[in-house]
C-alpha cells in the first residue's frame, strides 16, 4: 500500500484527510505540520505521494513543493487550497504539483485524486 504524507498546520485537516483515505484502504501515513518539516520528512520517509496545504507557518506549501521537487523531480505532490487562492494554485502547478484539492474537502474528491496520482 502506498505511503502518503499529509502536510497541514491544522491537525484537524490532517485527520479529515486521513479518515477519508483510511475508509478507502490506505493505512500508511506520515504527517508534518509545516513546509520545513515536510521537506525534512520527505527525505527520511520517501512517501509515494504528498498532500500539502499551501498556507502554513515557517515554510509555506509552495516553497516546500519547490524544495521537494529539487530533491526528487518525480515527487507526486497534490496541493490543498482554500477557495479564492487560485493564483497560488497556478504557481503550484507550474512548480510541479500534480493536482489540487479545494477546502472544504469532499472525501470522494480526495480519494479520486489520490487514486489518479498513484495510478490506481
MARPADO-339330 format. One record per atom (N, C-alpha, C): z, x, y; residue in three letters. Coordinates in steps of 0.001 Angstrom, whole numbers, padded with zeros to 6 digits, always signed. Each point is the difference from the previous one (the first is absolute). Layout:
N
ZXYALA/...
END
This chain:
120
+000000+000849-001187UNK/+000000-000849+001187UNK/+000000+000887+001240UNK/-000615-000469+001017UNK/-000146+000759+001241UNK/+001331+000164+000729UNK/+000155+001157+000634UNK/+001160+000262+000865UNK/-000427-000311+001431UNK/+000757-000873+000656UNK/-000336-000450+001345UNK/+001122+000373+000963UNK/-000372+000646+001106UNK/+000985+000334+001024UNK/-000039-001050+001089UNK/+001182-000539+000331UNK/+000153-001014+001040UNK/+000676+000649+001200UNK/-000656-000068+001153UNK/+000518+000659+001204UNK/+000146-001022+001118UNK/+001244-000275+000376UNK/+000286-000926+001099UNK/+001423+000283+000454UNK/+000240-000023+001309UNK/+001355+000243+000489UNK/+000923-001186-000278UNK/-000551-001138-000343UNK/+000806-001180-000336UNK/+000126-000130-001521UNK/+001221+000179-000496UNK/+000242-000100-001447UNK/-000431-001369-000526UNK/+000165-001035+000808UNK/-000383-001354-000393UNK/-001498-000075-000304UNK/-000817+000662+000814UNK/-001451-000017-000224UNK/-000355+000736-001297UNK/+000633+001138-000241UNK/-000246+000718-001263UNK/+000372-000877-001182UNK/+001117-000713+000112UNK/+000460-000878-001078UNK/-000996-001139-000234UNK/-000544-000572+001080UNK/-000965-001099-000143UNK/-001262+000466-000734UNK/-000506+001172+000370UNK/-001199+000532-000660UNK/+000309+000305-001458UNK/+001136+000628-000243UNK/+000386+000358-001366UNK/+000132-001248-000876UNK/+000581-001058+000566UNK/+000169-001257-000741UNK/-001363-000582-000394UNK/-000944-000007+000929UNK/-001343-000536-000274UNK/-000689+000815-001093UNK/+000117+001320+000085UNK/-000677+000861-000981UNK/+000691-000012-001358UNK/+001315-000086-000003UNK/+000746-000055-001266UNK/-000380-001249-000790UNK/-000207-001115+000708UNK/-000401-001250-000648UNK/-001370+000134-000671UNK/-000792+000982+000435UNK/-001321+000237-000594UNK/-000007+001185-000959UNK/+001182+000478-000366UNK/+000097+001025-001033UNK/+000160+001427+000473UNK/-000004+000227+001309UNK/+000213+001361+000508UNK/+001497+000306-000008UNK/+000365+001181-000464UNK/+001425+000308-000140UNK/+000401+001368+000542UNK/-000960+000851+000330UNK/+000316+001373+000406UNK/-000204+000141+001511UNK/+001116+000073+000732UNK/-000060+000049+001460UNK/+000746+001202+000563UNK/-000508+000512+001099UNK/+000665+001018+000799UNK/+000114-000608+001384UNK/+001137+000182+000677UNK/+000165-000590+001327UNK/+000280+001065+001053UNK/-000491-000260+001209UNK/+000268+000858+001154UNK/+000212-000888+001217UNK/+000852+000469+000936UNK/+000353-000815+001161UNK/-000794+000329+001252UNK/-000731+001113-000018UNK/-000810+000345+001162UNK/-001119+000947-000433UNK/-000887+000296+000946UNK/-001155+000824-000328UNK/+000350+001402-000460UNK/+001011+000600+000620UNK/+000392+001362-000375UNK/+000478+000046-001452UNK/+000823-000971-000373UNK/+000487-000073-001385UNK/-001163-000297-000957UNK/-000937-000812+000447UNK/-001164-000331-000833UNK/-000830+001243-000315UNK/-000244+000824+001007UNK/-000786+001222-000210UNK/+000711+000915-000996UNK/+001296+000174+000171UNK/+000785+000843-000907UNK/-000033-000558-001430UNK/+000296-001287-000140UNK/+000054-000601-001340UNK/-001373-000065-000653UNK/-001052-000160+000792UNK/-001349-000022-000575UNK/-000253+001318-000734UNK/+000356+001103+000626UNK/-000193+001306-000615UNK/+000824+000186-001263UNK/+001207-000547-000020UNK/+000899+000141-001158UNK/-000369-000953-001131UNK/-000293-001243+000348UNK/-000149-001062-001006UNK/-001436-000238-000469UNK/-000987+000374+000818UNK/-001419-000218-000327UNK/-000267-001444-000461UNK/+000300-000989+000870UNK/-000246-001396-000393UNK/-001494-000279-000119UNK/-000325-001047-000759UNK/-001396-000401-000174UNK/-000542-000677+001253UNK/+000901-000615+000775UNK/-000415-000607+001260UNK/+001208-000175+000900UNK/-000266-000233+001278UNK/+001050-000165+001008UNK/-000277-001282+000781UNK/+001046-000784+000228UNK/-000063-001146+000906UNK/+000932+000357+001149UNK/-000556+000142+001220UNK/+000764+000563+001108UNK/-000108-000815+001283UNK/+001155-000243+000590UNK/+000060-000668+001300UNK/-000582+000936+001056UNK/-000555-000568+001060UNK/-000526+000834+001077UNK/+001100+000378+000986UNK/+000823-000959+000399UNK/+001004+000243+001034UNK/+001342+000355-000631UNK/+000375+001283+000129UNK/+001272+000497-000556UNK/+000546+001102+000901UNK/+001318+000255-000084UNK/+000582+001097+000781UNK/-000327+001366-000622UNK/+000315+001061+000712UNK/-000172+001405-000423UNK/-001461+000423-000098UNK/-000759-000655-000871UNK/-001437+000248-000109UNK/-000623-001325-000381UNK/-000961-000472+000794UNK/-000581-001307-000310UNK/-000972+000094-001179UNK/-000451-001154-000444UNK/-000863-000054-001174UNK/-001344+000687+000190UNK/-000552-000041+001201UNK/-001289+000665+000242UNK/+000137+001518-000119UNK/+001074+000557+000574UNK/+000232+001444-000112UNK/+000224+000388-001463UNK/+000793-000794-000699UNK/+000289+000290-001406UNK/-001270-000107-000847UNK/-000833-000999+000274UNK/-001265-000167-000712UNK/-000844+001270+000140UNK/-000126+000495+001236UNK/-000806+001201+000238UNK/+000549+001208-000750UNK/+001329+000162-000013UNK/+000607+001142-000696UNK/-000188-000119-001520UNK/+000156-001209-000521UNK/-000186-000209-001445UNK/-001455+000282-000373UNK/-000944-000480+000812UNK/-001424+000229-000302UNK/-000368+001481+000123UNK/+000676+000737+000889UNK/-000232+001449+000106UNK/+000403+000706-001292UNK/+001120-000433-000578UNK/+000495+000650-001221UNK/-000707-000514-001255UNK/-000517-001245+000059UNK/-000674-000598-001148UNK/-001093-000933+000517UNK/-001215+000523+000068UNK/-001119-000778+000552UNK/-000251-001278-000789UNK/+000393-000031-001267UNK/-000224-001176-000835UNK/+001137-001002+000024UNK/+000988+000204+000855UNK/+001154-000903+000061UNK/-000447-001431+000278UNK/+000600-000937-000719UNK/-000298-001422+000169UNK/+001126-000619+000821UNK/-000299-000286+001263UNK/+001013-000514+000919UNK/-000459-001332+000577UNK/+000891-000989-000050UNK/-000230-001311+000596UNK/+001034-000144+001115UNK/-000457-000396+001169UNK/+000894-000136+001148UNK/+000460-001445+000169UNK/+001228-000153+000507UNK/+000545-001315+000337UNK/+000110-000085+001508UNK/-000348-001140+000540UNK/+000053-000167+001442UNK/+000384-001422+000360UNK/+000644-000137+001143UNK/+000310-001328+000521UNK/-001243-000546+000702UNK/-000034-001281+000169UNK/-001107-000617+000726UNK/-000114+000633+001382UNK/-001218+000155+000495UNK/-000192+000519+001339UNK/-000105+001511+000098UNK/-000002+000692-001132UNK/-000099+001459+000018UNK/-001344+000464-000563UNK/-001051-000762+000299UNK/-001302+000273-000582UNK/-000539+001389+000350UNK/+000275+000482+001220UNK/-000509+001320+000377UNK/+000622+001084-000880UNK/+001253-000176-000369UNK/+000656+000966-000892UNK/-000631-000041-001392UNK/-000385-001178-000442UNK/-000643-000136-001305UNK/-001329+000757-000005UNK/-000764-000130+001071UNK/-001277+000715+000105UNK/+000248+001503-000087UNK/+001018+000503+000716UNK/+000351+001425-000072UNK/+000377+000400-001422UNK/+000752-000862-000678UNK/+000441+000302-001368UNK/-001199+000081-000954UNK/-000930-000929+000114UNK/-001186+000009-000867UNK/-000830+001258+000277UNK/-000167+000343+001275UNK/-000739+001218+000363UNK/+000696+001248-000545UNK/+001326-000069-000135UNK/+000771+001153-000481UNK/+000098+000037-001521UNK/-000608-000972-000668UNK/-000056+000057-001456UNK/+000761-001055-000762UNK/+000620-000956+000691UNK/+000685-001076-000718UNK/-001034-000820-000770UNK/+000372-000455-001194UNK/-000912-000769-000840UNK/-000093-001461+000416UNK/+001116-000536+000541UNK/+000054-001419+000339UNK/+001230-000213+000867UNK/+000233-001240+000382UNK/+001205-000322+000752UNK/+000476-001390-000396UNK/+001284-000216+000168UNK/+000639-001285-000285UNK/+000703-000416+001284UNK/-000164-001264+000390UNK/+000620-000495+001229UNK/+001327-000675-000320UNK/+001014+000319+000822UNK/+001301-000676-000112UNK/-000073-001285+000810UNK/+000664-001059-000386UNK/+000835-000120-001190UNK/-000839+000011-001279UNK/+000580+000581-001030UNK/-000719+000228-001242UNK/-000268-001265-000792UNK/-001128+000014-000681UNK/-000335-000998-000997UNK/+000024+000758-001329UNK/+000862-000408-000920UNK/+000183+000737-001257UNK/-001318+000173-000756UNK/-000834-001037-000039UNK/-001281+000105-000708UNK/-000900+001049+000641UNK/-000002+000066+001320UNK/-000831+000982+000713UNK/+000465+001424-000325UNK/+001310+000199-000071UNK/+000524+001331-000348UNK/-000495+000402-001385UNK/+000157-000883-000969UNK/-000407+000305-001372UNK/-001510+000225-000093UNK/-000794-000851+000646UNK/-001460+000163-000010UNK/-000401+001350+000589UNK/+000622+000381+001098UNK/-000316+001270+000650UNK/+000353+001174-000897UNK/+001190-000036-000585UNK/+000435+001093-000886UNK/-000943+000103-001198UNK/-000308-001122-000614UNK/-000910+000014-001161UNK/-001368+000565+000387UNK/-000510-000392+001160UNK/-001316+000480+000441UNK/+000017+001508+000261UNK/+001035+000472+000674UNK/+000084+001434+000333UNK/+000189+000840-001267UNK/+000749-000532-000950UNK/+000236+000741-001253UNK/-001113-000235-001031UNK/-000966-000865+000339UNK/-001114-000250-000903UNK/+000356-000813-001213UNK/+000893-000988+000185UNK/+000420-000843-001133UNK/-000685-001340+000039UNK/
END
